[in-house]
Amino acid sequence: MASEPPKLSVGQALQQATRFLSEHGIDSPRLTAEVLLCRALHKERVYLYSHPEAPLPELAWIHFGRWLHERTQGKPLQYITKEQEFYGRPFAVGPGVLIPRPETELIVELGLRNEATAVLDIGTGSGILAITLALEWDIETFATDLSAEALRIAKANANALGARVQFVQADLAAAFADHAFGAIVTNPPYVPAGDAPTLQRDVREWEPASALFSGADGLDHYRRLEPLCRRLLRPGGWLLGEFGQGQADAIEDLFSGWDEVVIHPDLARIPRVLAARRPVE
């Protein structure tokens, strides 16, 4: 892209940006260009097509050009726009937290099948699970994360969305000694360390490694979570946790001593979420 702002219309800028992104191998170049141009103009998508002849303001071009360059360097679109939707709500995100994925909404859907109860979200990241459940159930929820930056983002999201969540900085749930929760939700790191080279560049180079990788087989966090959740859940309480492709059998074995261990597939029919009920002893 030119270093000085050219005299472009909105339509011309969109066409040039789409071509630029495509030449750099960016997925969905047209959609990406639309999102970034709308943000630069502070307009909705319909404006791009209802006013293609409108001149592109110089300040908008400066922002647009910078964001296009960042995207070609692998920076995820969500980190550029600083936002990602989850369960119909906008969540602020940044390089300190994982970008919310649609598959994780399955945890919310499964959780809401049960009666509203005290909930703990372990490894909350941007706060999507804790905040969504707190709003859908209208109950106070607890959430932990070891990362101070993740908790800063999560707290900002809770404040912006009006959710009552108590955030605690802790390794997993070390801060809780004897609290009896009715449900625990978690989307822990579960990528095997050796899989790092196979991940998309956007993920490998930008999303926090501490939230991605969990030992040689990706299950180190779940080995720690199993006894911890057994202690923190009340009898009959539920653990809902996301895991990776190819890990279902190992997850079932790890929780074989629990009641009603069920593996739920995502929309792509890939086993994705563990639902395990603490034994009533």
For each residue, the residues with C-beta under 8 A, 3 or more apart:
1: 16 17 20 65 68 69
2: 5 6
3:
4:
5: 2 58 61 62 65
6: 2 61
7: 55
8: 12 13 16 55 56 61
9: 12 13 52 53 54 55 56
10: 13 14 37 41 47 48 51 52 53 54 55 56
11: 14 15 48 52 53
12: 8 9 15 16 56
13: 8 9 10 16 17 37 56 61 64
14: 10 11 17 18 33 34 37 48 52
15: 11 12 18 19
16: 1 8 12 13 19 20
17: 1 13 14 20 21 29 33 36 37 64 68
18: 14 15 21 22 29 30 33
19: 15 16 22 23 29
20: 1 16 17 23 24 29 68 72
21: 17 18 24 26 29 32 33 68 71 72
22: 18 19 25 26 29
23: 19 20
24: 20 21 72
25: 22
26: 21 22 29 32 71 72
27: 32
28: 31 32
29: 17 18 19 20 21 22 26 32 33
30: 18 33 34
31: 28 34 35
32: 21 26 27 28 29 35 36 71 77
33: 14 17 18 21 29 30 36 37 68
34: 14 30 31 37 38 45 48
35: 31 32 38 39 77 81
36: 17 32 33 39 40 64 67 68 71 77 80 81
37: 10 13 14 17 33 34 40 41 48 60 64
38: 34 35 41 42 43 44 45 47 48
39: 35 36 42 63 67 81
40: 36 37 60 61 63 64 67
41: 10 37 38 47 56 57 60
42: 38 39
43: 38 47 48
44: 38 47
45: 34 38 48 49
46: 49 50
47: 10 38 41 43 44 50 51
48: 10 11 14 34 37 38 43 45 51 52
49: 45 46 52
50: 46 47
51: 10 47 48 54
52: 9 10 11 14 48 49
53: 9 10 11
54: 9 10 51
55: 7 8 9 10
56: 8 9 10 12 13 41 60 61 64
57: 41 60 61
58: 5 61 62
59: 62 63
60: 37 40 41 56 57 63 64
61: 5 6 8 13 40 56 57 58 64 65
62: 5 58 59 65 66
63: 39 40 59 60 66 67
64: 13 17 36 37 40 56 60 61 67 68
65: 1 5 61 62 68 69
66: 62 63 69 70
67: 36 39 40 63 64 70 71 80
68: 1 17 20 21 33 36 64 65 71 72
69: 1 65 66 72 73
70: 66 67 73 75 80
71: 21 26 32 36 67 68 74 75 77 80
72: 20 21 24 26 68 69
73: 69 70
74: 71 201 202 205 206
75: 70 71 79 80 202 206
76: 79 80 99 202 203 206 207
77: 32 35 36 71 80 81
78: 81 82 83 84 93 99
79: 75 76 82 93 94 95 99 206
80: 36 67 70 71 75 76 77
81: 35 36 39 77 78
82: 78 79 92 93 94
83: 78 90 91 92 93
84: 78 90 91 93 99 100 126
85: 88 89 90 91 100
86: 89 91 100 104 105 128 132
87: 105 108 128 132 136
88: 85
89: 85 86 131 132 135 161
90: 83 84 85
91: 83 84 85 86 100 126 127 128 131 157
92: 82 83 126 153 156 157 160
93: 78 79 82 83 84 97 99 100 126 153
94: 79 82 97 149 153
95: 79 206 207 208
96: 147 149 150 152 153 208
97: 93 94 125 126 147 149 150 153 154 208 211
98: 101 125 126 187 207 208 211 212
99: 76 78 79 84 93 207
100: 84 85 86 91 93 104 125 126 128
101: 98 104
102: 105 267
103: 106 242 266 267 268 272
104: 86 100 101 107 108 128 129 187 242
105: 86 87 102 108 109
106: 103 109 110 242 264 266 272 273
107: 104 110 111 129 185 187 240 241 242 273
108: 87 104 105 111 112 129 132 133 136
109: 105 106 112 113
110: 106 107 113 240 264 273 275
111: 107 108 114 119 133 183 185 238 240
112: 108 109 133 136 137
113: 109 110
114: 111 117 182 183 238
115: 182
116: 137 138 139
117: 114 139 181 182 183 237
118: 139 140 141 142 179 180 181 182 183
119: 111 130 133 134 137 139 141 142 181 182 183 184 185
120: 141 142 143 144 173 176 179 181 183 184 185 232
121: 124 127 129 130 133 141 142 143 144 184 185 186
122: 143 144 172 173 184 185 186 188 225 229
123: 144 145 146 172 186 187 188 189 211 221
124: 121 127 128 129 130 143 144 145 150 151 154 167
125: 97 98 100 128 145 150 153 154 187 211
126: 84 91 92 93 97 98 100 150 153 154 157
127: 91 121 124 130 131 143 153 154 155 157 158 163 165 167
128: 86 87 91 100 104 124 125 131 132 157
129: 104 107 108 121 124 132 133 143 185 186 187
130: 119 121 124 127 133 134 141 142 143 154 158 163 165 185
131: 89 91 127 128 134 135 141 154 157 158 161 163 165
132: 86 87 89 108 128 129 135 136
133: 108 111 112 119 121 129 130 136 137 139 141 185
134: 119 130 131 137 138 139 140 141 158 163 164 165
135: 89 131 132 138 161 162 163
136: 87 108 112 132 133
137: 112 116 119 133 134 141
138: 116 134 135
139: 116 117 118 119 133 134 164
140: 118 134 164 165 166
141: 118 119 120 121 130 131 133 134 137 163 164 165 166
142: 118 119 120 121 130 165 166 167 168 176 179 181
143: 120 121 122 124 127 129 130 154 165 166 167 168
144: 120 121 122 123 124 167 168 169 170 172 173 175
145: 123 124 125 150 151 154 167 169 170
146: 123 150 169 170 171 172 210
147: 96 97 150 151 169 208 210 211
148: 151 152 169
149: 94 96 97 152 153
150: 96 97 124 125 126 145 146 147 153 154 208 211
151: 124 145 147 148 154 155 167 169
152: 96 148 149 155 156
153: 92 93 94 96 97 125 126 127 149 150 156 157
154: 97 124 125 126 127 130 131 143 145 150 151 157 158 165 167
155: 127 151 152 158 159 167
156: 92 152 153 159 160
157: 91 92 126 127 128 131 153 154 160 161 163
158: 127 130 131 134 154 155 161 162 163 164 165 167
159: 155 156 162
160: 92 156 157
161: 89 131 135 157 158
162: 135 158 159
163: 127 130 131 134 135 141 157 158
164: 134 139 140 141 158
165: 127 130 131 134 140 141 142 143 154 158
166: 140 141 142 143
167: 124 127 142 143 144 145 151 154 155 158
168: 142 143 144 175 176
169: 144 145 146 147 148 151 175
170: 144 145 146 173 174 175 176
171: 146 174
172: 122 123 144 146 221 224 225 228
173: 120 122 144 170 176 184 228 232
174: 170 171
175: 144 168 169 170
176: 120 142 168 170 173 179 232
177:
178:
179: 118 120 142 176 232
180: 118 232 233 234 237
181: 117 118 119 120 142 184 232 233 234 237
182: 114 115 117 118 119 233 234 237 238
183: 111 114 117 118 119 120 233 237 238 239 240
184: 119 120 121 122 173 181 229 232 233 237 238 239 240
185: 107 111 119 120 121 122 129 130 133 239 240 241
186: 121 122 123 129 225 239 240 241 242
187: 98 104 107 123 125 129 241 242
188: 122 123 214 221 222 225 241 242
189: 123 210 211 212 213 214 218 221
190: 214 218 219 221 222 242 243 244 247
191: 195 196 199 212 213 214 218 244
192: 195 213 214 215 216 217 218
193: 196 213 214 215 216 218
194: 216
195: 191 192 198 199 218
196: 191 193 199 204 209 213
197: 204
198: 195
199: 191 195 196 203 204 212
200: 203 204
201: 74 204 205
202: 74 75 76 205 206 207
203: 76 199 200 206 207 212
204: 196 197 199 200 201 207
205: 74 201 202
206: 74 75 76 79 95 202 203
207: 76 95 98 99 202 203 204 211 212
208: 95 96 97 98 147 150 211 212
209: 196 212 213
210: 146 147 189 213
211: 97 98 123 125 147 150 189 207 208
212: 98 189 191 199 203 207 208 209
213: 189 191 192 193 196 209 210 218
214: 188 189 190 191 192 193 218 219 220 221 222
215: 192 193 218 219 220 221
216: 192 193 194
217: 192 220 247 250
218: 189 190 191 192 193 195 213 214 215 243 244 247
219: 190 214 215 222 223 243 247 250 251 254
220: 214 215 217 223 224
221: 123 172 188 189 190 214 215 224 225
222: 188 190 214 219 225 226 241 243 251 254
223: 219 220 226 254
224: 172 220 221 227 228
225: 122 172 186 188 221 222 228 229 239 241
226: 222 223 229 230 254 255
227: 224 230 231
228: 172 173 224 225 231 232
229: 122 184 225 226 232 233 239 278
230: 226 227 233 258 278
231: 227 228
232: 120 173 176 179 180 181 184 228 229
233: 180 181 182 183 184 229 230 237 238 239 278
234: 180 181 182 237 278
235: 278 279 280 281
236: 259 277 278 280
237: 117 180 181 182 183 184 233 234 277 278
238: 111 114 182 183 184 233 275 276 277 278
239: 183 184 185 186 225 229 233 255 258 274 275 276 277 278
240: 107 110 111 183 184 185 186 273 274 275
241: 107 185 186 187 188 222 225 273 274
242: 103 104 106 107 186 187 188 190 272 273 274
243: 190 218 219 222 247 248 251 271 272 273 274
244: 190 191 218 247
245: 270 271
246:
247: 190 217 218 219 243 244 250 251 271
248: 243 251 252 263 271
249: 252 253
250: 217 219 247 253 254
251: 219 222 243 247 248 254 255 263 274
252: 248 249 255 256 261 263
253: 249 250 256
254: 219 222 223 226 250 251
255: 226 239 251 252 258 261 274 276
256: 252 253 261
257: 279
258: 230 239 255 261 276 277 278 279
259: 236 276 277 278 279 280
260: 275 276 277
261: 252 255 256 258 274 275 276 277
262: 274 275 276
263: 248 251 252 271 273 274 275
264: 106 110 271 272 273 274 275
265: 268 269 270 271 272
266: 103 106 269 270 272 273
267: 102 103
268: 103 265
269: 265 266
270: 245 265 266
271: 243 245 247 248 263 264 265
272: 103 106 242 243 264 265 266
273: 106 107 110 240 241 242 243 263 264 266
274: 239 240 241 242 243 251 255 261 262 263 264
275: 110 238 239 240 260 261 262 263 264
276: 238 239 255 258 259 260 261 262
277: 236 237 238 239 258 259 260 261
278: 229 230 233 234 235 236 237 238 239 258 259
279: 235 257 258 259
280: 235 236 259
281: 235
